[in-house]
Structure formats: C-alpha cells, structure tokens
Amino acid sequence: MLWQLAKDQIEVAKIIGQKISDDLARSDGEQVLLLISGGSALKALEYIETMDWTKVTIFFLDERYSIDNIDSNFSQLVQLDWWAKVRDLGVRFVDSRALFGEDLDAFTRRLDNDLKNWLETNPDGRKLAIIGMGQDGHVAGIFPYPEDVNKFSELFEGNNLIVSHNVVGKNKFPWRVTTTFCFFKLLDKSYIYICGEEKREALTKLKENKLPKHEFPAGIFYNINEGLLVTDIDLSK
C-alpha cells in the first residue's frame, strides 16, 4: 500500500478523483464497477471525469439498512448535485435503498445478487473502490469485534461477498449490510480516503499495523491490490 500526503481534505478528494479519472480513461471501453463509501469520502466523486459514464456502475461498499431510508448512504448520494449530472449522462447504479416491505434478509440477498450478477456479466470488468476508515478502524460496514474473534471471522473472513449484522453499541446506525474481506480481494485498485484530525489515532494504528483485524479491520488495506492511501494527516507532526 502506498501513502500520499495532501494539504487538506479538498486536495485529498482531488487526488483520488483525478486518479480514478485516469483509470477510467485507460479502461479501453471495459465496464467499471465503482465502489464507494458514504460520508466525507463522497467528496471525491465531484472530481471524477470520464467521456462515457454509461460504462460505469456505482455500488456502495456498505449500506445502512432502515425502513424509511433516511440514513441510507444511497439517500445521501442522490442529494448531491454531482449525482444529478452523472445520472443524466447515463451512469449505471445499484439503488441500495430498502424497498417497501423489504426486510433485512431480503435486502441483503438483493444486494448480494446484484453484485454477483455484475461480476458474472462483466468477467473482465474493472473494480475500483473509494474506501474510508472510521475512528475505530472500521472499514465499509466491517466493524471491530474485539469481544468475539469467531463471530468476526464468520461474518467477514468467509466466502460471502456481502453479509448483514447488527452493530448496536458500536455505531449509531446499527443494521449494516456490507461487502467482506472476500470481496475486497477481488478489487483491482483501491483509493483509501482518510481525513481529519479525529482520525489521527486510528491512522497511527494503521501505520503501525500491529493489531489483529478483528480489533482493527482497516489492517485489510495491507492485503488488497494496488492500494493508495491519501490523507491530510501528517503523522510526522
């Protein structure tokens, strides 16, 4: 994994946006699955440019399940001016808002099927990701389970591409549906977006890379293909 220091959050977003723009320009007409994270990492989307958005499919690395969808990552996405622009330019996407009457299990199966269908339909497609990291070291919807290493392994280190679990007590959005380490290994290139002084302690832990993944899931960054971490946190200070 490579590291790149930027002066502020805007520069982090610009660097990642430009890198993905370059990747799309080199895709030679291949279909691209652009996997994204919610929260501040959405800023990078504003700096992505391509001549043909119809070759790009957007899919969230994780989703917050709720019946009313108020807090869902996809609901945040559709509020962006950027979204209206690329939607009109023909971008493809998987709508990860819960359908009316859809329970958590059905919701999880639908997203799992959508992901597998894309992979099967586009065996030569490129898989690019923008990945954030929480202050507790969580990645996508993969949260630490220091109290239960076996549960962590069962959820995230098996063969499932997508799983659901309840993180009550760990996060204010308890019901999570997330891609897993198994899927992370399929990514062709990943851009890791980490900004803000509140992440300094977590970034230090990531740099040291001494904690097991059930305590600090972000350690998976050292095991993914072509990872570039871009941050505005200078650990030398």
Phi and psi in degrees as GROMACS dihedral restraints (atoms count N, CA, C in turn):
[ dihedral_restraints ]
;  ai    aj    ak    al  type     phi  dphi    fc
    3     4     5     6     1   -92.1    20    10
    4     5     6     7     1   153.0    20    10
    6     7     8     9     1  -120.2    20    10
    7     8     9    10     1   143.0    20    10
    9    10    11    12     1  -138.3    20    10
   10    11    12    13     1   128.7    20    10
   12    13    14    15     1   -95.1    20    10
   13    14    15    16     1   132.4    20    10
   15    16    17    18     1  -117.8    20    10
   16    17    18    19     1   162.8    20    10
   18    19    20    21     1   -77.2    20    10
   19    20    21    22     1   -28.3    20    10
   21    22    23    24     1  -160.9    20    10
   22    23    24    25     1   179.9    20    10
   24    25    26    27     1   -62.8    20    10
   25    26    27    28     1   -36.9    20    10
   27    28    29    30     1   -64.3    20    10
   28    29    30    31     1   -42.9    20    10
   30    31    32    33     1   -66.2    20    10
   31    32    33    34     1   -36.0    20    10
   33    34    35    36     1   -58.7    20    10
   34    35    36    37     1   -48.5    20    10
   36    37    38    39     1   -61.6    20    10
   37    38    39    40     1   -41.1    20    10
   39    40    41    42     1   -65.2    20    10
   40    41    42    43     1   -42.6    20    10
   42    43    44    45     1   -61.2    20    10
   43    44    45    46     1   -48.1    20    10
   45    46    47    48     1   -66.9    20    10
   46    47    48    49     1   -42.1    20    10
   48    49    50    51     1   -59.9    20    10
   49    50    51    52     1   -42.6    20    10
   51    52    53    54     1   -67.9    20    10
   52    53    54    55     1   -40.0    20    10
   54    55    56    57     1   -60.9    20    10
   55    56    57    58     1   -44.1    20    10
   57    58    59    60     1   -68.6    20    10
   58    59    60    61     1   -37.0    20    10
   60    61    62    63     1   -58.0    20    10
   61    62    63    64     1   -42.9    20    10
   63    64    65    66     1   -64.3    20    10
   64    65    66    67     1   -41.0    20    10
   66    67    68    69     1   -61.1    20    10
   67    68    69    70     1   -43.3    20    10
   69    70    71    72     1   -65.8    20    10
   70    71    72    73     1   -36.8    20    10
   72    73    74    75     1   -65.9    20    10
   73    74    75    76     1   -27.5    20    10
   75    76    77    78     1   -94.9    20    10
   76    77    78    79     1     5.3    20    10
   78    79    80    81     1   -76.2    20    10
   79    80    81    82     1    -9.6    20    10
   81    82    83    84     1    54.1    20    10
   82    83    84    85     1    41.0    20    10
   84    85    86    87     1    81.3    20    10
   85    86    87    88     1    -0.3    20    10
   87    88    89    90     1   -69.2    20    10
   88    89    90    91     1   152.4    20    10
   90    91    92    93     1   -71.1    20    10
   91    92    93    94     1   142.5    20    10
   93    94    95    96     1  -125.3    20    10
   94    95    96    97     1   129.3    20    10
   96    97    98    99     1   -96.7    20    10
   97    98    99   100     1   112.5    20    10
   99   100   101   102     1   -99.4    20    10
  100   101   102   103     1   107.3    20    10
  102   103   104   105     1   -94.4    20    10
  103   104   105   106     1   129.5    20    10
  105   106   107   108     1  -128.0    20    10
  106   107   108   109     1   160.5    20    10
  108   109   110   111     1  -109.9    20    10
  109   110   111   112     1   157.2    20    10
  111   112   113   114     1   -82.5    20    10
  112   113   114   115     1  -170.5    20    10
  114   115   116   117     1    71.0    20    10
  115   116   117   118     1  -146.7    20    10
  117   118   119   120     1   -66.9    20    10
  118   119   120   121     1   -22.3    20    10
  120   121   122   123     1   -64.1    20    10
  121   122   123   124     1   -17.7    20    10
  123   124   125   126     1   -62.5    20    10
  124   125   126   127     1   -20.5    20    10
  126   127   128   129     1   -59.1    20    10
  127   128   129   130     1   -31.7    20    10
  129   130   131   132     1   -64.4    20    10
  130   131   132   133     1   -25.9    20    10
  132   133   134   135     1   -60.2    20    10
  133   134   135   136     1   -33.9    20    10
  135   136   137   138     1   -62.3    20    10
  136   137   138   139     1   -18.3    20    10
  138   139   140   141     1  -108.5    20    10
  139   140   141   142     1    12.7    20    10
  141   142   143   144     1   -93.0    20    10
  142   143   144   145     1   129.9    20    10
  144   145   146   147     1  -129.2    20    10
  145   146   147   148     1   144.2    20    10
  147   148   149   150     1  -155.7    20    10
  148   149   150   151     1   154.1    20    10
  150   151   152   153     1   -77.8    20    10
  151   152   153   154     1   -19.6    20    10
  153   154   155   156     1  -142.5    20    10
  154   155   156   157     1    92.3    20    10
  156   157   158   159     1   -70.7    20    10
  157   158   159   160     1   -15.0    20    10
  159   160   161   162     1   -68.9    20    10
  160   161   162   163     1   -13.1    20    10
  162   163   164   165     1   -89.2    20    10
  163   164   165   166     1    -1.5    20    10
  165   166   167   168     1  -112.1    20    10
  166   167   168   169     1   132.3    20    10
  168   169   170   171     1  -117.0    20    10
  169   170   171   172     1   127.7    20    10
  171   172   173   174     1   -96.9    20    10
  172   173   174   175     1   133.6    20    10
  174   175   176   177     1  -144.0    20    10
  175   176   177   178     1   133.6    20    10
  177   178   179   180     1   -79.6    20    10
  178   179   180   181     1   136.7    20    10
  180   181   182   183     1   -63.8    20    10
  181   182   183   184     1   -30.1    20    10
  183   184   185   186     1  -151.6    20    10
  184   185   186   187     1   162.3    20    10
  186   187   188   189     1  -140.3    20    10
  187   188   189   190     1   148.4    20    10
  189   190   191   192     1   -94.9    20    10
  190   191   192   193     1   113.1    20    10
  192   193   194   195     1   -81.7    20    10
  193   194   195   196     1   128.8    20    10
  195   196   197   198     1  -155.9    20    10
  196   197   198   199     1   149.2    20    10
  198   199   200   201     1   -64.4    20    10
  199   200   201   202     1   -38.4    20    10
  201   202   203   204     1   -90.7    20    10
  202   203   204   205     1    -7.2    20    10
  204   205   206   207     1    63.1    20    10
  205   206   207   208     1    10.4    20    10
  207   208   209   210     1   -59.7    20    10
  208   209   210   211     1   -39.0    20    10
  210   211   212   213     1   -99.6    20    10
  211   212   213   214     1     5.9    20    10
  213   214   215   216     1   -68.1    20    10
  214   215   216   217     1   149.6    20    10
  216   217   218   219     1   -63.0    20    10
  217   218   219   220     1   -38.8    20    10
  219   220   221   222     1   -65.1    20    10
  220   221   222   223     1   -34.2    20    10
  222   223   224   225     1   -64.6    20    10
  223   224   225   226     1   -34.5    20    10
  225   226   227   228     1   -66.2    20    10
  226   227   228   229     1   -40.3    20    10
  228   229   230   231     1   -61.2    20    10
  229   230   231   232     1   -46.5    20    10
  231   232   233   234     1   -70.1    20    10
  232   233   234   235     1    -9.8    20    10
  234   235   236   237     1   -84.8    20    10
  235   236   237   238     1    -9.9    20    10
  237   238   239   240     1   -79.5    20    10
  238   239   240   241     1   141.7    20    10
  240   241   242   243     1   -59.8    20    10
  241   242   243   244     1   -35.7    20    10
  243   244   245   246     1   -56.4    20    10
  244   245   246   247     1   -41.4    20    10
  246   247   248   249     1   -61.9    20    10
  247   248   249   250     1   -44.3    20    10
  249   250   251   252     1   -60.2    20    10
  250   251   252   253     1   -37.5    20    10
  252   253   254   255     1   -67.0    20    10
  253   254   255   256     1   -51.1    20    10
  255   256   257   258     1   -73.9    20    10
  256   257   258   259     1   -28.5    20    10
  258   259   260   261     1   -62.5    20    10
  259   260   261   262     1   -42.6    20    10
  261   262   263   264     1   -68.8    20    10
  262   263   264   265     1   -22.3    20    10
  264   265   266   267     1   -89.5    20    10
  265   266   267   268     1     3.4    20    10
  267   268   269   270     1    95.2    20    10
  268   269   270   271     1    17.2    20    10
  270   271   272   273     1   -60.1    20    10
  271   272   273   274     1   143.9    20    10
  273   274   275   276     1   -93.9    20    10
  274   275   276   277     1   159.1    20    10
  276   277   278   279     1  -163.8    20    10
  277   278   279   280     1   157.5    20    10
  279   280   281   282     1  -106.6    20    10
  280   281   282   283     1   115.8    20    10
  282   283   284   285     1   -75.2    20    10
  283   284   285   286     1   110.2    20    10
  285   286   287   288     1   -99.8    20    10
  286   287   288   289     1    28.8    20    10
  288   289   290   291     1   -87.6    20    10
  289   290   291   292     1   142.2    20    10
  291   292   293   294     1   -65.3    20    10
  292   293   294   295     1   138.6    20    10
  294   295   296   297     1   -78.7    20    10
  295   296   297   298     1   160.3    20    10
  297   298   299   300     1   -60.0    20    10
  298   299   300   301     1   125.9    20    10
  300   301   302   303     1    79.1    20    10
  301   302   303   304     1     4.0    20    10
  303   304   305   306     1   -84.5    20    10
  304   305   306   307     1   117.9    20    10
  306   307   308   309     1   -82.6    20    10
  307   308   309   310     1   176.2    20    10
  309   310   311   312     1   -61.0    20    10
  310   311   312   313     1   -42.2    20    10
  312   313   314   315     1   -64.0    20    10
  313   314   315   316     1   -45.0    20    10
  315   316   317   318     1   -65.5    20    10
  316   317   318   319     1   -39.2    20    10
  318   319   320   321     1   -61.0    20    10
  319   320   321   322     1   -45.3    20    10
  321   322   323   324     1   -63.5    20    10
  322   323   324   325     1   -44.7    20    10
  324   325   326   327     1   -62.3    20    10
  325   326   327   328     1   -39.4    20    10
  327   328   329   330     1   -63.3    20    10
  328   329   330   331     1   -47.2    20    10
  330   331   332   333     1   -65.9    20    10
  331   332   333   334     1   -38.3    20    10
  333   334   335   336     1   -61.7    20    10
  334   335   336   337     1   -44.3    20    10
  336   337   338   339     1   -65.1    20    10
  337   338   339   340     1   -40.6    20    10
  339   340   341   342     1   -61.9    20    10
  340   341   342   343     1   -41.9    20    10
  342   343   344   345     1   -66.5    20    10
  343   344   345   346     1   -47.0    20    10
  345   346   347   348     1   -63.3    20    10
  346   347   348   349     1   -38.8    20    10
  348   349   350   351     1   -61.4    20    10
  349   350   351   352     1   -41.6    20    10
  351   352   353   354     1   -63.9    20    10
  352   353   354   355     1   -44.7    20    10
  354   355   356   357     1   -62.9    20    10
  355   356   357   358     1   -39.6    20    10
  357   358   359   360     1   -72.9    20    10
  358   359   360   361     1   -36.4    20    10
  360   361   362   363     1   -74.8    20    10
  361   362   363   364     1   -26.9    20    10
  363   364   365   366     1  -126.2    20    10
  364   365   366   367     1    66.4    20    10
  366   367   368   369     1   -61.3    20    10
  367   368   369   370     1   -23.6    20    10
  369   370   371   372     1  -104.0    20    10
  370   371   372   373     1     7.8    20    10
  372   373   374   375     1   -69.1    20    10
  373   374   375   376     1   154.2    20    10
  375   376   377   378     1   -92.0    20    10
  376   377   378   379     1   143.2    20    10
  378   379   380   381     1  -120.3    20    10
  379   380   381   382     1   107.7    20    10
  381   382   383   384     1  -112.1    20    10
  382   383   384   385     1   143.4    20    10
  384   385   386   387     1  -135.4    20    10
  385   386   387   388     1   143.5    20    10
  387   388   389   390     1  -109.8    20    10
  388   389   390   391     1   116.8    20    10
  390   391   392   393     1  -120.7    20    10
  391   392   393   394     1   131.7    20    10
  393   394   395   396     1   -98.1    20    10
  394   395   396   397     1  -178.7    20    10
  396   397   398   399     1  -144.6    20    10
  397   398   399   400     1   132.7    20    10
  399   400   401   402     1   -82.0    20    10
  400   401   402   403     1   167.1    20    10
  402   403   404   405     1   -63.3    20    10
  403   404   405   406     1   -22.5    20    10
  405   406   407   408     1   -93.1    20    10
  406   407   408   409     1     5.5    20    10
  408   409   410   411     1    85.4    20    10
  409   410   411   412     1     9.8    20    10
  411   412   413   414     1   -75.1    20    10
  412   413   414   415     1   151.2    20    10
  414   415   416   417     1  -131.0    20    10
  415   416   417   418     1   129.0    20    10
  417   418   419   420     1    52.8    20    10
  418   419   420   421     1  -126.9    20    10
  420   421   422   423     1  -105.2    20    10
  421   422   423   424     1    21.9    20    10
  423   424   425   426     1   -93.6    20    10
  424   425   426   427     1   105.1    20    10
  426   427   428   429     1  -101.4    20    10
  427   428   429   430     1   156.1    20    10
  429   430   431   432     1   -63.1    20    10
  430   431   432   433     1   142.5    20    10
  432   433   434   435     1  -129.4    20    10
  433   434   435   436     1    66.0    20    10
  435   436   437   438     1   -63.1    20    10
  436   437   438   439     1   -21.6    20    10
  438   439   440   441     1   -85.4    20    10
  439   440   441   442     1    -9.3    20    10
  441   442   443   444     1  -156.7    20    10
  442   443   444   445     1    82.9    20    10
  444   445   446   447     1   -63.1    20    10
  445   446   447   448     1   -33.3    20    10
  447   448   449   450     1   -67.5    20    10
  448   449   450   451     1   -40.3    20    10
  450   451   452   453     1   -65.4    20    10
  451   452   453   454     1   -41.6    20    10
  453   454   455   456     1   -58.4    20    10
  454   455   456   457     1   -47.5    20    10
  456   457   458   459     1   -63.7    20    10
  457   458   459   460     1   -42.0    20    10
  459   460   461   462     1   -63.0    20    10
  460   461   462   463     1   -41.0    20    10
  462   463   464   465     1   -72.6    20    10
  463   464   465   466     1   -49.3    20    10
  465   466   467   468     1  -112.6    20    10
  466   467   468   469     1   -13.2    20    10
  468   469   470   471     1  -112.2    20    10
  469   470   471   472     1    11.5    20    10
  471   472   473   474     1   -91.5    20    10
  472   473   474   475     1  -151.2    20    10
  474   475   476   477     1   -98.3    20    10
  475   476   477   478     1    -3.4    20    10
  477   478   479   480     1   -72.2    20    10
  478   479   480   481     1   139.3    20    10
  480   481   482   483     1   -83.2    20    10
  481   482   483   484     1   -31.2    20    10
  483   484   485   486     1  -137.6    20    10
  484   485   486   487     1   137.5    20    10
  486   487   488   489     1  -138.1    20    10
  487   488   489   490     1   164.2    20    10
  489   490   491   492     1  -122.0    20    10
  490   491   492   493     1   151.8    20    10
  492   493   494   495     1  -161.7    20    10
  493   494   495   496     1   167.0    20    10
  495   496   497   498     1  -107.0    20    10
  496   497   498   499     1   117.6    20    10
  498   499   500   501     1  -106.2    20    10
  499   500   501   502     1    32.6    20    10
  501   502   503   504     1   -56.1    20    10
  502   503   504   505     1   134.6    20    10
  504   505   506   507     1    89.5    20    10
  505   506   507   508     1   -15.0    20    10
  507   508   509   510     1  -107.0    20    10
  508   509   510   511     1   -25.9    20    10
  510   511   512   513     1  -157.2    20    10
  511   512   513   514     1   152.4    20    10
  513   514   515   516     1   -74.1    20    10
  514   515   516   517     1   -11.5    20    10
  516   517   518   519     1  -110.6    20    10
  517   518   519   520     1    92.7    20    10
  519   520   521   522     1   -73.5    20    10
  520   521   522   523     1   -40.4    20    10
  522   523   524   525     1   -87.8    20    10
  523   524   525   526     1   113.7    20    10
  525   526   527   528     1  -122.6    20    10
  526   527   528   529     1   139.6    20    10
  528   529   530   531     1  -119.8    20    10
  529   530   531   532     1   123.6    20    10
  531   532   533   534     1  -141.3    20    10
  532   533   534   535     1   150.4    20    10
  534   535   536   537     1   -68.1    20    10
  535   536   537   538     1   162.7    20    10
  537   538   539   540     1  -119.7    20    10
  538   539   540   541     1   178.2    20    10
  540   541   542   543     1   -60.1    20    10
  541   542   543   544     1   -34.3    20    10
  543   544   545   546     1   -57.7    20    10
  544   545   546   547     1   -43.1    20    10
  546   547   548   549     1   -72.4    20    10
  547   548   549   550     1   -38.2    20    10
  549   550   551   552     1   -54.9    20    10
  550   551   552   553     1   -32.6    20    10
  552   553   554   555     1   -69.5    20    10
  553   554   555   556     1   -16.5    20    10
  555   556   557   558     1   -87.8    20    10
  556   557   558   559     1   -11.0    20    10
  558   559   560   561     1   -66.5    20    10
  559   560   561   562     1   138.6    20    10
  561   562   563   564     1   -83.4    20    10
  562   563   564   565     1   -36.1    20    10
  564   565   566   567     1  -155.2    20    10
  565   566   567   568     1   139.8    20    10
  567   568   569   570     1  -131.8    20    10
  568   569   570   571     1   138.3    20    10
  570   571   572   573     1  -114.7    20    10
  571   572   573   574     1   119.2    20    10
  573   574   575   576     1  -101.1    20    10
  574   575   576   577     1   119.2    20    10
  576   577   578   579     1  -106.5    20    10
  577   578   579   580     1   110.3    20    10
  579   580   581   582     1  -132.8    20    10
  580   581   582   583     1   112.9    20    10
  582   583   584   585     1  -133.6    20    10
  583   584   585   586     1   152.0    20    10
  585   586   587   588     1   100.6    20    10
  586   587   588   589     1   136.7    20    10
  588   589   590   591     1   -60.3    20    10
  589   590   591   592     1   -24.3    20    10
  591   592   593   594     1   -65.9    20    10
  592   593   594   595     1   -13.8    20    10
  594   595   596   597     1   -97.3    20    10
  595   596   597   598     1     1.3    20    10
  597   598   599   600     1   -58.2    20    10
  598   599   600   601     1   -47.0    20    10
  600   601   602   603     1   -62.6    20    10
  601   602   603   604     1   -42.9    20    10
  603   604   605   606     1   -65.9    20    10
  604   605   606   607     1   -39.5    20    10
  606   607   608   609     1   -66.5    20    10
  607   608   609   610     1   -36.0    20    10
  609   610   611   612     1   -62.0    20    10
  610   611   612   613     1   -43.8    20    10
  612   613   614   615     1   -62.3    20    10
  613   614   615   616     1   -39.5    20    10
  615   616   617   618     1   -64.0    20    10
  616   617   618   619     1   -43.3    20    10
  618   619   620   621     1   -60.8    20    10
  619   620   621   622     1   -41.7    20    10
  621   622   623   624     1   -71.7    20    10
  622   623   624   625     1   -34.0    20    10
  624   625   626   627     1    52.5    20    10
  625   626   627   628     1    50.1    20    10
  627   628   629   630     1  -108.2    20    10
  628   629   630   631     1   -14.9    20    10
  630   631   632   633     1   -90.8    20    10
  631   632   633   634     1   144.3    20    10
  633   634   635   636     1   -67.5    20    10
  634   635   636   637     1   156.7    20    10
  636   637   638   639     1   -67.3    20    10
  637   638   639   640     1   -26.0    20    10
  639   640   641   642     1   -71.5    20    10
  640   641   642   643     1   -15.8    20    10
  642   643   644   645     1   -98.7    20    10
  643   644   645   646     1   -27.5    20    10
  645   646   647   648     1  -147.7    20    10
  646   647   648   649     1    83.9    20    10
  648   649   650   651     1   -57.3    20    10
  649   650   651   652     1   -26.7    20    10
  651   652   653   654     1   -60.8    20    10
  652   653   654   655     1   -13.0    20    10
  654   655   656   657     1   -58.3    20    10
  655   656   657   658     1   -17.9    20    10
  657   658   659   660     1   -61.9    20    10
  658   659   660   661     1   -20.9    20    10
  660   661   662   663     1   -57.8    20    10
  661   662   663   664     1   -27.0    20    10
  663   664   665   666     1   -78.2    20    10
  664   665   666   667     1    -6.7    20    10
  666   667   668   669     1  -116.8    20    10
  667   668   669   670     1    10.1    20    10
  669   670   671   672     1  -104.5    20    10
  670   671   672   673     1   161.2    20    10
  672   673   674   675     1   -74.5    20    10
  673   674   675   676     1   134.8    20    10
  675   676   677   678     1    43.9    20    10
  676   677   678   679     1    59.6    20    10
  678   679   680   681     1   -88.2    20    10
  679   680   681   682     1   134.1    20    10
  681   682   683   684     1  -123.7    20    10
  682   683   684   685     1   117.9    20    10
  684   685   686   687     1   -96.1    20    10
  685   686   687   688     1   123.5    20    10
  687   688   689   690     1  -118.7    20    10
  688   689   690   691     1   127.8    20    10
  690   691   692   693     1  -143.5    20    10
  691   692   693   694     1   156.3    20    10
  693   694   695   696     1  -103.6    20    10
  694   695   696   697     1    11.6    20    10
  696   697   698   699     1  -100.3    20    10
  697   698   699   700     1   115.3    20    10
  699   700   701   702     1   -90.1    20    10
  700   701   702   703     1   104.0    20    10
  702   703   704   705     1   -74.1    20    10
  703   704   705   706     1    -6.9    20    10
  705   706   707   708     1   -80.5    20    10
  706   707   708   709     1   -11.2    20    10
